[in-house]
């Protein structure tokens, strides 16, 4: 994976914009925003010569970000040129922003070496639609409230609408683990906290080591927590 190539993909503008801002902050770290130079390239009528000039520009001590909007719409000649250029060392960070649903888009690029390359080699920021994002928020809220039956229903809806179940499952489990310290504030005993931590660890292990589907592992987690709740109350 290349640390100088990023790929943002999703149908919702707000979430794509937030992803781009996160990338900028990561590249800047402790530097001032004035030390960052951002150039945006749109697919309409862009030519190889123009892109080559931008790629070869001197940085003058600034960190350069080149944002390619909807690169899937570039002409074949531009795609071929970029595909070859990406194999070289470029004095800039490259961000490819794709305004498409990930699942539908990824199924249609099997013959496009350029798009395959940026999805495989770049750091992927996959954003969700507002509707999916809202469902994920509701899932986390139900989990925090210990309303595990409701969380299970939301989980089933999310997996029904999402074709890449493993990616969705990894995202949901990652959010649960990240928010463990927040969830533990709502438990009445250290035993509950220890049990929650163990069950999260066990769910992660089942997915990564035992090759259990993420959906089944998360459903199992919710059922175990529901049964555990009945013991404590």
N, C-alpha and C positions, 0 to 999 in steps of 0.2 A: 504494500500500500504506500502510495506517495503522499508525503506530508505537505507538498506544495500544490496539490490538486484537490479541489473540493467539488462535490456534486450535490446541489440542492434540488430536490424533486418533490412536487406536490401541487395540488390544484388550488390551494388557498393562498392568496397573496400575502396576507398578514403573517402567516406562519413562515412563508418563504423569506419575508423581509426580516423576521426575528432571527432566522437561521443565519442570514447574511450578516446581521449585526453581531451575532455570537462569533462568527468566523473572524470578523474585523477585530473584535476585542481579543480573541485568542492570538492573532498575529501581532497586534500592537503590544500586548501584555502591559508593561509599565510605561510605555512610550506615549507621548502626546499625540493626539489625533492629527496634528499638523505634520507629523512625520510619516503620514500615510497618503499614498497617491492611488486613487481609484479611477479606473477607466472602464466604461461600459460599452460593449459591442452588441449591436442588434443585428439580426439576420437579414433584414431588408437591405438588399443591394450592396452588402458588404463584399469586398473583394480581397483576394489573397494578398495583393500588394499592401493594402491598408493594414491587414492583420500582421503581416511580416514587419512592417515599420513599427507597429505598437509593441510587438514582442521584443524587438531589438533596441528599443529606447533605453537610454542610460537611466539608472535609478537616482543618481545624484544624492546618495545617502538615505533616500526614503525607501520605505517598504512599499512595493507596488502590488496592487491587486487588479487583475483584469477579469471583469465579469462578462461572461458570454451568456446573453439572454436567449433562451430557446434554441440551443445549438442543433437540435434535431431538424430545424428548418434551414440550416445552412445548405448551400449548394454542394453537390458531390465533390467538386474541385476543392472547395474550401475545407470540407471534412477530410479529404485525403491529405491536404496540406497540413492541417492541424494534427492529424494522426501521426504523421512523420515528425513534426516538430515536438510533439509531446514526448517522444522517445529521447529527446536531447535535454540538456540542462538549460533551464530558462530562468533568468534573473527576475522572477515575479511569482506571485501566488495566483493560480488560475481557479476561478470559480465558475462552474457551469450551472446555470439556473434553468430548470426545466419545468414549465407550467403544465404538468400532466399528472394524472393519477399514477402512482408507482406501478401498481399491479398491471394495469392496462398497457402502460408504456413498456415495461420490461419484457412483455410477451411479444413485442413487435420489433425488436432490435437485433434479432438473431443474424441478420445479414449485414448489419452495420458495424464494421470493425471499430470505427471511431467512437460511437456511443457505447459499445461494449467495453472499450478501453477505459473511458472515464468512469463508468459505473464500477468496474472491477478495481481499477488502480486508485481512484480518488477516495477521499474521506466522504462517506455518504451521509447527508443530512436529509432524511426522508420525513417530510411533513405530512400531517393528516388533514383531512377536510375538517371544517368547523363542526360538522355533525358528529364525526368520529371522535374528535377531540372532546366534544361535550359529553359523549358517552363514557369516555375514559375518566373524565372528571367525576361523573356520577358514580362510576364503579369505585373510585378511590373514596368518595364521600360515604358510600354505603359500607365500604370496608371499615372506615374509621368509626362509623356509628355501630359497628358490629351487626349490621343488618345483612347477614351472609346470604339468606335466601334471595334478597333483592340483588345483591352483588352477583350471585350466580345467574340470575335472569339476564342482567346486563352483560355478563361475560358471554353467555350463549348468543345474544344478539350481535355482539362485536365479532365473534368468530363466524357467525353466519354471513356477515357482510364483508368480511376480510378473507381474501384468497390466500394470502401468505400467512398462515396460522403461526408458524414458528417465529416469524419476526414480530408479530403482534404479541405473542405470548412472552417473548423475551423482553419486550418493551414494558408490558404490564408488570412482570415480576421485578424488573429493574426499578420501576417506580415504587413498588411496595417495599423493596429492600432499602431504597434510598430514603424512604419516609418512615423507617422503623422507629427512629428516635422520637418522631412525632406521634406515631400510633401508641407507643408505650405510655405516653402521658394519660391515655384514656383507660388504662388497665388499673385495676384496684390492688394488684399484688405483684410481687417480683416473680412468683411462679407463672403467672400469665405471660409476663414479658419473656421469661426464659422459654416458655412453650412456643410463643409466637416466633421468636428468633430461631428456635430449632426447626419449626415447620417451614419457615422461609428457606433456611439452609437445606433442608431435606428436599423441598420442591426444586430448588436450583440443582441439586445433585441428581435428582431423578431425570431432569431434562438433559443435563450435560453429560452424565456418566452412564445412565441406564437407557438413554434414548427413548424415554417416555414422551409422548406428544405433549407440548406445552399446554394445550387445552385440557387434556386429561389431568395433568399434574396440578394445574390451577384449580380445577373443579375439586380434586381430592383435597387440596389445601383448604378451600372454603367449607367443605363438608366436615373436615376434622376440626376446624375452628368453631363451627356451629355446634358440634357435639361437645367440644370443650367448654363453650359458653354455658351450656345447659348444666355442666358440672359445677361451675362457679357461682351460678345464680339460682 
